[in-house]
Each structure stands twice: as structure tokens, then as C-alpha cells.
Amino acid sequence: MTEIIDGRALSHKIRQQLKQRTVLLRARGIIPALAVILVGSDNASQIYVRNKHRAAAEIGLATQDFKFPDTTTEEELLELITKLNVDPKVHGILVQLPLPPQINAAKITAAINPIKDVDGFHPLNVGQLFLNDPQSLPCTPHGIMRLLAEHQINVAGKHVVIVGRSNIVGRPMAALLLNADATVTITHSKTSNLRELTQQADILIVAIGRAEFIKKADVKPGVVVVDVGMNRNAAGKLVGDVDFTEVEPIATAITPVPGGVGPMTIAMLLEQTVRFAERKIGG
Ligand code: NDP
């Protein structure tokens, strides 16, 4: 029987624990707070931000909303970030990506105080992660590590193949796995022998944004599959980067879409904000 790796269940469990941690913080006069900056009118971004607000409120985390029009300048954003960086009431700062073209996203990310960088995208945090001394972890890869741990899937010594090398998923995922003693192969759109590599994976992590791209013939029987992708198929249904119907029967364990990696990303964002607030009491 293939094990279905249930991200909803673990996310729920983590959020219940976080509720208790925010109660303790509030009892000591600390209201954990996340500042969320949204620029422009991108539909998906607005939905993500709304979901983050709802999830934060449910665990007792305060959110501060900063909405800017599409025409906002880099200077305006930097001015706000500079203020939030030193505001003792703000523990986490999140800038929803993507940003409009006139704004240099790398510059904005680098302007965030690394100790408030809940997304773990600041170059200092990226560097520390790669040096195996992480201070802030990118939410999606962190959530994947927690899912694997919860299901007692040990990565040490395993060959993990990652498909996708983005800054938010593939690259930090590789660093986390390497830190956990996995043998890691990173593949991408220019990889010439992709199938040959994916077939070698003990654990396959796919983050490319191509609906049901990975088929049965791409994996070996007994593989553990983590599907990060979120795509709409021709029928408008939300599907992953892995063809679940084909791959699930031959896998040992697999994350579904929806209900796998997605819920964990948000749980990790909340957890990191609470952890940052706990620094105030030496937690
Ligand atoms: P990006 O578009 O930033 O990166 C995609 C990566 O996939 C690139 O490295 C690209 O290669 C690679 N790629 C694209 N096509 C192929 C191919 N045919 N073969 C091999 N590699 C390929 O995407 P993200 O990392 O931001 O997101 C990936 C997916 O994960 C999306 O569906 C996104 O919606 C989802 N996602 C889900 C999250 C969640 O919480 N569940 C969080 C973040 C993302 P190259 O570098 O050569 O261009």
C-alpha cells in the first residue's frame, strides 16, 4: 500500500502547537506580528496573501497589511522596509513575489533585516543555509523536510533527485537535504538526460510548474515522491507536476496535490514568525 503523505494533517497539528506558543507569548506581553507587503493587483498573489492572513489570525498571530499599486517605486518600498526593520513590534517581514518589473526583487529582498526575513530569501540567510548554519529557512523546502520526518522517511544516504532549480524551492531544497546527509542531484530544463536521473531517485522532489509532467516511466518502483507543483490541467482541476494516477501505484509514499506540500508552506511561515517573536524571550 502506498503511503499518502498528508500535508493537511501535519499542518493542522503544527498550527495547533503554534496557537499554544502564541498564547504564551501574549501572556508575556509579546504579540507576534508579521508584516505583509503586497504590490500590484496580481490575482494569485492576492489569494496567497488573504490565505496567509487567515491562517495567521487563527493561531493568534497579528498581521500588518501594506498594499501598494502597480506603479509603486523601489524607493517607496525601501522606505517602508527600513521602518519595519527597526520596528520592535514587527517580528517577520514578507514581501509577496512577484514584484512589478520596475522593482528589483533582489534589491528588496536584500533590504529586509535578515533576522525578520521569514521567507529565508535574504542573501545572508541563503548563505548560512548553504554553510549548514541556517537561521531562517525557506518555507516550502522546510515544510518538505518536516513532512518527510513526520513520515519517518530518512534522507541520510539516500539519492534525492530534485527537478527544478528555483531560488525558492529547488536550490534551498538541495541545501537542506545535503545538510541532512542526502546525496543530491539537481536537474532543470537544460538537463539532457532527465529521465535517466529521475529513474535513479530513492526520493524524487519535483518543482517545475508543468502539469502531470512526471510519468510512471520516469521513476523506479518503491520511490518516494514529493510533488511541489500547483497547476491547472485542461479541465481546470488543480494538479501537481507528477501524474498521480500513474505514479502512485508504484511509489512507496507520495504527496497529493492539493493537500501535500501546499499546506506545509504556510505552516512553516507561521512557525518561523512565532520563532522570531520567541527570540524576545530567549526562546
Ligand atoms: P520556477 O518557474 O521559478 O522554476 C521552475 C524550475 O523548473 C526551473 O528551474 C526550470 O528550469 C525547471 N523546469 C521547467 N521545465 C522543466 C522541464 N521540462 N524539465 C526539467 N526542469 C524544468 O518555479 P517555482 O520553483 O517557483 O515553482 C515550481 C512549481 O511549484 C510551480 O507549479 C509552483 O506553483 C509550485 N510551488 C508550490 C508551492 C507550494 O507551496 N506548494 C510553493 C512554491 C512553488 P530552468 O531553471 O532551466 O528554467
Residues whose N, C-alpha, C, O or C-beta is under 5 A from the ligand:
A	BS01	NDP	T140 G164 R165 S166 V169 T187 H188 S189 K190 A207 I208 G209 V228 G229 M230 N231 V261 G262 T265
